[in-house]
Amino acid sequence: MRFKDIVAECRPHQYLKNGFVVIGPLFSEQWTPDLLIGTVLAFVAFCAMASAVYCFNDILDVEADRQHPTKCWRPIASGALSVRFACGLASTLACTGLVLGALVSFWAFLFVLAYAIVNLCYSFMWKHVPVIDVFLISAGFMLRLLAGTLGLGVTTSDWLLLCGLMLTLFLGFAKRYAELRALAARSGSGGTTTRKVLDNYTPEMIEQFMTISAACTIISYSLYTVAPETISKHHTNYLIITVPFVIYGIFRYLFLLHKRNGGQDTARDVLFDPHMLVTGGIWFAITLLVLINV
């Protein structure tokens, strides 16, 4: 057993998804030391719980992963980490996440706990039910967003919450599209799938789901930037200049999905694509400058 295998099992690159916790504080403009500390604690709480969930799922799917062309290299499936050790690691990480959530607030604790429960329901019952499977993935993101708003005592626009919902649905269906494409490639070479829910999807169906959710993401974010409550709260109507970067980011992700075999690992797609990194960085910088009225 090596330390790097433990780190690999925790999937630290996936912590990018926990950035949804930061959205509420970013748009709150209540950048007090207490809020910043609470945001960091909530972020780390979800990182710990997310790693616990990954570890638990790998324990549950160990036999199926050993039959998968890429998942067979995961630490538990490959035998680098024993199932017994993985159980202890998952339990420790889960307890850490709950304790950190409780340190933030009662609501943050509930959202971290709900995240664990949603993922358990997904693993045991709902991951084979089409459409509901993606909604549960989206629910995990929304719980992060709520932890960064209600869990930290921050109020935010309903349009921003709706945008978060639509964006996570888009990413969830994009992941299913990528898995379906990979399944077709493996089927052509005699491979099989370990995800039964894919039998209920077709590329055309998922294309429609992605189109609807991507359009709703752009519309809801655009409406958020021009909503009277947003302009009144931030004392500026310049947030609308960030909209083109959101549109380009979504279009670029679709390009990666269709032309660069992306979609199966959202965090990796964002972190290792220069266009996505630059676009995200520019969006963040402009948003911050607009909010502080530079």
N, C-alpha and C positions, 0 to 999 in steps of 0.2 A: 504494500500500500504506500503510495507516494502522495505528498502534499498536493502536487499538481492535479492528481486524479480527484481529490476532494474538491479542489477549486473548479475543475471541469464539470463535476457533478452539480455544483451550485449554479452553473451557467451565469457568471457575472455579467456577460455582455447583454443578457436579457434584462438587466436592471434599468436599461434605457426606458423600458415600458413603464417603470414606476415614476417617470417624469410627469405622468398625469397628476401626481400628487402636488406638483409645483405650480400647475396652471392656476388654481384658485388664488394662492398667495401672490403670484405674478401680477394678476389683474386686479388684486385688491388694493394695491398701493398702501397697505397698512404694514410697511416693512419695518416693524419693530423687532428688537432683539428676541423677545419672547416668541413672536410669530416665526422668525427665522429658525430658532432652535426647535420649535414644534414641527416645522416643515421637515427639517433634517431628520428628526426622530421618526416622523411618520414615513418618510422615504425609506429609512433603514428598516423600519418594521415590515414594510411591504417587501423589501429585498429579502429579508430573512424568511418571511412566510412564502414568498415565491420560490425560493430555493428549496424549502421544505416540500412544497407541492411538486416540484420537478423531481425531487428525490423519491417521494412517495409514488409518483406515477411510474418512474423507472423500475421501482420494486414490483409494482403491480403488473407492468408490461414486460418484465424481463425476458420471458420466453419468446414473446412476439418480437421483441427488439432483436433478439439473437438471429432471427430469420430475415431481418431487414438489412438491405445493402449498406446503409450508412449508420443506422442506429445501433448496429451490432458493435460499433466501436465505443459506445458510451461506457463509462467506468463500471457500472453494475453489470451490464450485459456482457462485457468483455471479461469480467472476473477480476478487474483491477480493484474493485471494492466489493466486499462481501455483503450479502443481503442483511446480515445481522448488524454490521457496522452502519450500513445505510439507514436502517430503522432507527438506530440511536442518533445518527446525524439529523434525520428528518425531525425527530422528536425535539431535539435540542434547538434546532432552527425555528420550529413552530412555537415553542415556548418563548424563545427570544423575541419573536415578532409580536406575540400577544403582550408580553411585559412592556415592550417599547410602546406599543399602541396605548396601553393603559396609562403610561407616563404622560402621553400627550393629552388625552381626554377620554371620557367614557365612550363618546361617539366614535372616536378613532379606534378604540379597542373593539367596538362592535363591528366596525367596517373591516378590520383585519380578520376578525373571527368569521364574519360573513364571507369574506374572500376564501377562507379555508373551506367553509361549508359548501359554497358554490362549486369549488373545484372537486370536492369529494363527491357531490351529486353528479358532476360532469363525468368523473372517472367511473363511478359505479352504475349510473343509470342512464344519463342523457347523451353521452358522446356518440351513441349510435342512432340518435333520433335527428333526422335532417331538419335544418333551420334552427331548431331549439339548441343544437350543439353550438352554433355560431352565436346565438343570443346569450348563451351562458359565458362564452369567451368574452363577449362585449360587456357582460355584467361585471366581470372581474376588473375591467378597465374603469367602468363607471364607479365602482367601489373605491378605486384609487382616487378618482376625481372628487368623490364625496368626502373622502378622508381629508383631502386638501382644501375643502370648503367648510362643510358643516362640522367636520372633525376638528378644525382649527378655529371655528367661530367666524369664518369668512363667508360673506354673502356674495353671490355671483349671479349673472344673468341666466335666465332659462334658455336663452338662445345658445349660450356657451355650453351648457349641459347637453342640449340637443345636438350641438355640433360634435361633442365628444362621443355621444351615442352613435351617431351616423358614421363618424370616422372609424370607430372600432368595429362596427358592422362591416364596413368596407374592407378593412384589413383582415377580418375573419373570413369573409367570403373569398378574398384574394388568396388566402392561405389554402382554402379548400380547392380553388382553381389550380394552384400550383401542385397540390397533392394529386389531383385528378390527372393532370398532365404527366406527372412522374409515374403514376399508375399505368397510364397508357403506354409509356415507354417501357416499363418493366413487363407489361403483358405481351408486348411485341417480342420481348426476349425471353419469354417463359416465366417471368416473375409473378409474384402474387402480392396482394395487398394485406396489410395488417389493420387497416381502418375500414370497418364494414360500412360506415355511414356513406362512404364514397359511392357505393352501389346505388344510392338513391339520388345522386346528383348527376347532372349532365353539364357539359361546358356551356351550352346555350342558356340553361337555367341560371347558372352562377354568373354568367356575363350580365344577365338582366339584374340580378341582385346587386352586383357591383356597380352597375350604371346608376341605379336608383340611389344607393347609399352614397356614392361619390358625389352625385348631383346635390343630394340633400346636405352633405357636409359643406360644400361650397356655398350653398344658399344660406344655410343657418349661420355660418361664420360671417358671411357678408352682411346679413341682417343684424348680427350682433354688433358689428363695427359701426353701423349707422343708426342703431336704436337710440331713441331719445334718452333712455335711462343710462346708456353707455356714455353718450356725449356729456350728459349732465354730471355723471360720476367722475369721469376723468378730465373734464373741462377741455376736451379737444374732439375734433371731428376728423383727425388725421389717421386714426386706426385703419381706415379704409385702404390706405396705401400698402398695407400688409397683405391684402387679399390676393394680388397676383402671385405672391410667393407661395401661398397655400394652394392655389390652383396649379402652379407649376410643380409643386411637390407631389400632388396627387397624380398629375399627368406623367411625371417622371417615374413614379412607382408603377404605374400601368405599363410604361415602357420596359422597366426592369422585369416585370411579370411576364410580358409577352416575348421579349427579345433577349433577355439575359438570364432566363431560368430563375428569376427571383420569386419571392412570395412565400417560401416555406419558412423563412426565418426573418421576420420583420426587422428585428434589432440589427441583425447582421447586414441586411440590405441597406439600412440607413447609415450604419457606422462605416461601411466599406465602399459606399458609392460616393465619389467626390461631389457630384451634383446635389445629392440629398444632404450631405454635410454642409456644403456652402449655402444651399437654400435655407436649411434650418437655422444656420448661424446668422444669416442676414435677417431672416424673419424675427429671430429673438432680439437681435441688436436694435432693429428699427422699432419693434414693439416696446422695448425698454426705453428707448429715447423718446418715443411718443408719450409714454405713460408718465415720464418724469418732466414732460413738457420742455424738452431741450429746444 
